Amino acid sequence: MKNHAANDRAMKAWSMYDWANSAFSTTVMAGFAPILFKEYWGAGADASETSFRLGLTNSLASLLIALMAPALGAFADAGGARKRFLLVATCISVIATAALATIGRGAWEAAALVFGIGVVGFSACMIFYDSLLMDVSTPETSDRISARGFALGYLGGGVLFALNVFMTLKPHWFGLPDATAAARVSFLTVALWWALFSIPLFRHVHERGRSTTTSGLATIRAGFVQLGDTFQHLRRHRQAFLFLIGYWLYIDGVSTIVRMAVDYGISLGFPSSALIGALLLTQFVGFPASIVFGRIGERFGARTGIFIAIAVYIGICLWGYRLAHVWEFYALATAIGLVQGGINSLSRSLFSRLSPHERSAQFFGFYNTVGRFSAVIGPVLMGAVSKRTGNPRLSMLALTVLFVAGAMFLARVREKPLSSAEPQTQAS
C-alpha cells in the first residue's frame, strides 16, 4: 500500500514538471520575448533586422542543443544521473529567465545571449525529464502519464500566460508604469513558477536502475563511450529507428504549422488581439484534449492515437489553404489545440516503450535531437512551392507530404517493444 502511494506521488510529481516549465515556452518563447526583441531590446533597428536577430538566436540555440542532446543523454546514462542533470539544467534555465527581466532598452546582444542560454537550458531539461518517464510508469500506464504531463503543461502555461497578458493590458493595476515593464516582470513570474513547481519532481521521483559514485572526467569519458555505441544500438533496435524517421517527418509538419500560424494570420490582416486570443485558446483546449488522447492511447494504442492526430493535421493544412475569416483562425487554433498535445505525448510514450531502459536518456537524447531539427524541411518546402507557383496558399497543401510520409514509416512500427530475448533486426 505504501509503495502504491509512493508510486502515485512520483507520477503526479513527474507530471507537475510539465506544468512548471511550460510557462517558459508559452510566456517567454512564444509570447513576450519576440515582442521585446522587436520593440524594446532592438529599439532603433528596423523590423527586418530585429527579426533576423531573433531568428538567428533561435536557430543557434536549437542547433547547439541538437548537437549536444545525444552527448547529454549519454553522460546522464553513464553516471545514472538523469535527475541530477535535470536539476542543473533547470537551475540554469530559471536563472537565465529571471535575468531577462534585468536587460535594458537597446541591449539586444545581452538579450540574445541570455535568451539563447534559456532556450538551450529548456531543451536540455526536456531530454532528462522525458527520459524519467520510464521511472514513474509502466508500459501499460506510460500513455496516460505522458498525456497528463502535456495536459498539465498546457494548463499551467496557459494560466500563467493569461495572467501575464492581463498584466500587460492593465499594468497600472499591478503598480507598473507600462506594458513593457509588465512584460519584463512576467519573466520573473516564469522563473519563480518554474522553480516552485519543479520541487515535487526532485523530492518524489526516484531514478531506477544503476547508480554510481563515479563523477567528473570518468563520467564524461564513460558518456562518450556510450555515445559511440548509441548509433549501433539504434540500428539494432529497429522499431525505435523506424519510429524516429517517421517522427522526424510528421513532427516537422507539426512544428512548421505552429511557427507559421501567427505569420500566416498577420499576412491575412487579422488583428494582434486575435492572435493572442488564439494562442490562449490553444493552451486551454490542449489541456483536456491531451488527457483524452492519453485514454485513446491506453485503449486503442499510442500508434492509433498518433494516426488520428496526423489525419487532423492534414485537415488543418487543407482548411488553412482556404482560410479567409477570423473565426476560421480561431477554429484552426482549436483544432491544433485538440491534437498538438496528443501527438507529442503519445509519441513520447510510444518511444519510451521502444527504448531500452538502460539507455533511456541516451535514446531520448536522439529523440530530442530529432525534435530540435524539426521545422527544417517544412519551411523550405513551403518556400519552394510558393516561389514556383506564385501562390503562397498552395504551400500549405505541400505540408501534407510530411504527414503522409511520417504516417507511412509509423505504419511499419510495432506497437509493443521487442523483448530483450528477442533478436533485433537491423534497419537498413
C-alpha positions in Angstrom: 0.0 0.0 0.0 2.9 2.3 0.9 4.6 1.5 -2.4 1.4 2.2 -4.3 1.1 5.7 -2.6 4.7 6.4 -3.3 4.4 5.5 -7.0 1.3 7.6 -7.4 3.0 10.5 -5.8 6.0 10.1 -8.1 3.7 10.0 -11.2 2.0 13.2 -10.1 5.3 14.9 -9.3 6.7 14.0 -12.7 3.7 15.4 -14.4 3.9 18.7 -12.5 7.2 19.4 -14.1 5.3 20.0 -17.4 3.1 22.5 -15.5 6.3 24.2 -14.3 8.4 24.5 -17.5 5.6 25.1 -20.0 5.4 28.7 -18.7 8.8 29.3 -20.4 7.7 28.0 -23.8 4.4 30.0 -23.6 5.2 33.3 -21.9 8.8 33.7 -22.9 9.4 31.9 -26.2 6.0 32.3 -27.9 4.8 35.4 -26.1 6.8 38.3 -24.9 10.5 37.7 -25.9 9.7 38.1 -29.6 7.8 41.4 -28.9 10.6 42.8 -26.7 13.2 41.8 -29.3 11.4 43.9 -31.8 10.2 46.9 -29.7 12.5 47.2 -26.7 15.8 45.3 -26.8 16.1 46.1 -30.5 14.9 49.7 -30.2 16.1 51.8 -33.1 16.6 48.9 -35.6 14.2 48.2 -38.4 11.8 45.3 -38.2 13.7 43.1 -40.7 16.9 43.5 -38.6 15.2 42.6 -35.3 13.5 39.6 -36.9 16.9 38.4 -38.2 18.4 38.7 -34.7 15.6 36.8 -33.1 15.7 34.1 -35.8 19.5 33.8 -35.6 19.3 33.4 -31.8 16.7 30.7 -32.0 18.5 28.9 -34.8 21.8 28.9 -33.0 20.3 27.7 -29.7 18.4 25.0 -31.5 21.4 23.9 -33.4 23.5 23.8 -30.2 21.1 21.7 -28.3 20.6 19.4 -31.3 24.3 18.7 -31.3 24.6 18.4 -27.6 21.5 16.2 -27.0 23.0 12.8 -27.7 26.1 13.5 -25.6 24.0 14.9 -22.7 21.9 11.7 -22.7 25.0 9.5 -22.8 26.6 11.4 -19.9 23.4 11.0 -17.8 23.0 7.3 -18.6 26.7 6.6 -17.9 26.5 8.2 -14.4 23.0 7.2 -13.5 22.4 10.9 -13.1 19.4 11.9 -15.2 17.7 13.7 -12.3 20.9 15.5 -11.3 21.4 16.7 -14.8 17.8 17.8 -14.9 18.4 19.8 -11.7 21.4 21.6 -13.2 19.6 22.4 -16.4 16.6 23.7 -14.5 18.7 26.0 -12.4 20.5 27.4 -15.5 17.2 28.0 -17.2 15.5 29.6 -14.2 18.4 32.0 -13.7 18.5 32.9 -17.4 14.8 33.6 -17.4 15.0 35.8 -14.4 18.0 37.6 -15.9 15.9 38.6 -18.9 14.0 41.0 -16.7 17.1 43.0 -16.0 18.2 43.6 -19.6 17.7 47.2 -20.6 16.4 49.0 -23.7 18.6 48.6 -26.8 20.8 45.8 -25.2 19.8 43.2 -27.8 23.2 41.5 -27.7 22.8 40.7 -24.0 19.2 39.7 -24.5 20.1 37.4 -27.3 22.8 35.7 -25.2 20.6 35.2 -22.1 17.6 34.2 -24.1 19.7 31.7 -26.0 21.0 30.2 -22.8 17.4 29.9 -21.6 16.3 28.1 -24.7 19.3 25.7 -24.6 18.6 25.0 -20.9 14.9 24.5 -21.5 15.6 22.0 -24.3 18.2 20.1 -22.1 15.6 19.9 -19.4 13.2 18.1 -21.8 15.9 15.4 -22.5 16.2 14.4 -18.9 12.6 15.0 -18.0 11.3 12.8 -20.9 13.8 10.0 -20.0 12.4 9.9 -16.4 9.0 8.8 -17.8 10.3 5.3 -17.6 11.0 5.6 -13.9 7.4 6.6 -13.0 5.4 4.5 -15.4 4.9 1.0 -16.8 4.3 0.2 -20.5 0.6 0.0 -19.6 0.5 3.4 -17.9 3.0 5.4 -19.9 0.4 6.8 -22.4 -1.8 8.1 -19.7 1.0 9.6 -17.6 2.7 11.2 -20.6 -0.6 12.7 -21.7 -1.3 14.0 -18.2 2.1 15.8 -18.2 1.3 17.5 -21.5 -2.2 18.4 -20.3 -0.8 20.0 -17.1 1.7 21.8 -19.3 -1.0 23.3 -21.4 -3.0 24.3 -18.3 0.0 25.6 -16.3 1.5 27.5 -19.2 -2.0 28.9 -20.1 -2.8 30.0 -16.6 0.4 32.0 -16.1 0.3 33.3 -19.7 -3.2 34.6 -19.2 -2.1 36.4 -16.0 0.9 37.9 -17.8 -1.2 39.1 -20.7 -3.6 40.7 -18.3 -0.6 42.4 -16.6 0.4 44.0 -20.0 -3.2 45.1 -20.6 -3.7 46.6 -17.2 -0.1 47.4 -15.9 -1.3 50.1 -13.5 -3.3 47.6 -11.6 -0.1 45.9 -10.7 1.8 49.1 -9.9 3.7 49.0 -13.2 4.3 52.0 -15.5 3.6 50.4 -18.8 3.1 47.2 -20.8 6.9 46.8 -21.4 7.6 46.8 -17.7 4.8 44.3 -17.3 6.4 42.0 -19.9 9.7 42.2 -18.2 8.2 41.4 -14.8 6.5 38.4 -16.5 9.9 36.8 -16.9 10.4 36.9 -13.1 7.0 35.3 -12.7 8.0 32.5 -15.1 11.3 31.9 -13.2 9.5 31.7 -9.9 6.8 29.5 -11.3 9.3 27.1 -12.9 11.4 26.9 -9.7 8.5 26.4 -7.3 6.6 23.7 -9.3 9.8 21.8 -10.0 10.3 20.9 -6.4 7.8 17.9 -6.3 9.8 16.1 -9.0 13.1 16.4 -7.2 11.5 15.3 -3.9 9.4 12.4 -5.0 10.8 11.0 -8.3 13.5 8.4 -7.8 15.6 7.2 -10.6 15.5 3.5 -11.1 18.4 1.4 -12.4 22.1 1.6 -11.6 23.6 4.4 -9.6 27.3 5.1 -9.4 29.7 7.1 -7.3 31.8 7.9 -10.4 32.0 11.6 -11.2 33.9 14.2 -13.1 36.1 13.1 -16.0 35.4 9.4 -15.5 31.6 10.0 -16.1 32.3 12.2 -19.1 34.6 9.6 -20.6 32.0 6.9 -20.0 29.4 9.1 -21.6 31.5 9.4 -24.8 32.0 5.7 -24.9 28.2 5.2 -24.7 27.6 7.9 -27.3 29.8 6.0 -29.7 27.7 2.9 -29.2 24.3 4.6 -29.5 24.3 4.6 -33.3 24.8 0.9 -33.3 22.1 0.3 -30.7 19.7 2.4 -32.6 20.1 0.3 -35.7 19.7 -2.9 -33.7 16.5 -1.5 -32.2 14.7 -1.5 -35.5 11.4 -0.3 -34.1 12.9 2.8 -32.4 14.9 3.5 -35.5 11.9 3.4 -37.8 9.8 5.4 -35.4 12.4 8.2 -35.2 12.3 8.6 -39.0 8.6 8.8 -39.1 8.5 11.1 -36.1 11.0 13.4 -37.7 8.8 13.8 -40.7 5.4 14.4 -39.1 6.8 16.4 -36.2 8.5 18.7 -38.8 5.0 19.3 -40.2 3.6 20.0 -36.7 6.4 22.4 -35.8 6.1 24.2 -39.1 2.4 24.8 -38.6 3.0 26.1 -35.1 5.7 28.5 -36.3 3.9 29.7 -39.4 0.4 30.2 -37.8 1.0 33.7 -36.4 2.8 35.0 -39.5 0.0 33.5 -41.7 -2.6 35.2 -39.6 -0.8 38.6 -39.9 -0.4 38.2 -43.6 -4.2 37.8 -43.9 -4.7 41.0 -41.9 -6.0 39.5 -38.7 -5.6 41.8 -35.6 -3.0 41.0 -33.0 -5.7 40.6 -30.3 -7.0 37.7 -32.4 -3.6 36.1 -32.5 -3.1 36.4 -28.7 -6.6 35.1 -28.1 -5.9 32.1 -30.4 -2.7 31.3 -28.6 -4.5 31.3 -25.2 -7.3 29.2 -26.7 -4.8 26.6 -28.0 -3.4 26.3 -24.4 -6.7 25.7 -22.7 -8.1 23.4 -25.4 -4.9 21.4 -25.2 -5.4 20.6 -21.5 -8.5 18.3 -21.8 -7.6 17.1 -25.3 -4.2 15.7 -24.1 -6.0 13.7 -21.4 -8.4 12.3 -23.9 -5.5 11.3 -26.2 -3.9 9.5 -23.2 -7.1 7.5 -22.9 -7.1 6.8 -26.6 -3.5 5.5 -26.3 -4.4 3.2 -23.4 -7.5 1.8 -25.1 -6.5 1.7 -28.8 -2.7 2.0 -28.7 -0.4 5.0 -29.0 0.2 4.5 -32.7 -3.6 4.7 -33.4 -3.8 7.9 -31.5 -0.9 9.4 -33.5 -2.6 8.3 -36.7 -5.7 10.2 -35.6 -3.7 13.3 -34.9 -1.9 13.1 -38.2 -5.3 12.9 -40.0 -6.4 16.1 -38.2 -3.3 17.9 -39.2 -3.8 17.0 -42.8 -7.3 18.5 -42.5 -5.8 21.7 -40.9 -3.5 22.1 -43.9 -6.4 21.7 -46.3 -8.5 24.2 -44.3 -5.6 26.6 -44.0 -5.3 26.7 -47.7 -8.8 28.4 -47.9 -8.6 30.4 -44.6 -10.3 33.8 -45.1 -12.0 34.9 -41.8 -11.0 35.5 -38.2 -13.5 32.9 -36.9 -11.8 30.3 -39.1 -8.4 31.2 -37.5 -10.0 30.5 -34.1 -11.4 27.2 -35.4 -8.0 26.2 -36.7 -6.4 27.2 -33.3 -9.0 25.0 -31.6 -8.1 22.1 -34.0 -4.4 22.5 -33.3 -5.1 22.5 -29.6 -7.0 19.3 -29.9 -4.2 17.3 -31.4 -0.9 19.1 -30.6 -0.5 17.8 -27.1 -1.8 14.4 -28.1 0.6 13.8 -30.9 3.5 14.9 -28.7 2.5 12.9 -25.6 1.7 9.7 -27.5 5.0 10.0 -29.5 6.9 10.4 -26.2 5.2 7.4 -24.5 5.5 5.2 -27.6 9.2 5.9 -27.9 9.7 5.2 -24.2 8.4 1.7 -24.8 10.6 1.2 -27.8 13.8 2.3 -25.9 15.9 0.0 -23.7 15.6 1.3 -20.1 19.4 1.2 -19.5 19.9 3.7 -22.4 16.7 5.7 -21.9 18.4 9.2 -21.5 20.7 8.3 -24.4 17.9 7.3 -26.7 15.8 10.3 -25.6 18.8 12.5 -26.5 18.4 11.4 -30.1 14.6 11.7 -29.8 15.0 15.4 -28.7 17.7 15.9 -31.4 15.1 14.9 -33.9 12.7 17.4 -32.3 15.3 20.2 -32.3 15.8 19.6 -36.1 12.1 19.9 -36.8 10.7 22.7 -38.9 13.7 22.3 -41.2 12.0 20.6 -44.2 8.7 22.3 -43.9 9.7 25.9 -44.3 11.9 25.1 -47.3 9.2 23.0 -48.9 6.6 25.8 -48.4 9.0 28.4 -49.8 9.9 26.3 -52.8 6.2 25.7 -53.7 5.3 29.3 -53.1 8.1 30.6 -55.4 7.3 28.1 -58.2 3.6 28.6 -58.2 3.4 32.2 -57.1 0.6 31.2 -54.7 1.6 31.0 -51.0 -1.7 29.3 -50.1 -0.5 26.2 -52.1 2.5 25.9 -49.8 0.1 24.9 -47.0 -1.0 21.9 -49.1 2.6 20.9 -49.6 2.9 20.2 -45.8 0.6 17.2 -46.2 3.6 15.4 -47.8 5.4 15.4 -44.5 2.4 14.0 -42.6 1.7 11.3 -45.2 5.4 10.2 -45.3 5.6 10.2 -41.5 2.5 8.0 -41.3 4.0 5.5 -43.7 7.0 5.0 -41.5 4.9 4.9 -38.4 2.8 2.1 -40.0 5.9 -0.1 -40.0 6.4 0.3 -36.3 5.1 -2.4 -34.0 3.2 -1.1 -31.0 4.8 -3.3 -28.4 8.6 -3.2 -27.8 10.7 -6.3 -28.5 11.7 -8.3 -25.5 15.3 -8.4 -24.5 15.4 -12.0 -25.5 14.0 -11.5 -29.0 16.6 -11.0 -31.7 16.8 -7.5 -33.2 16.8 -7.0 -36.9 18.9 -4.2 -38.3 17.2 -1.4 -40.1 18.7 -0.9 -43.5 
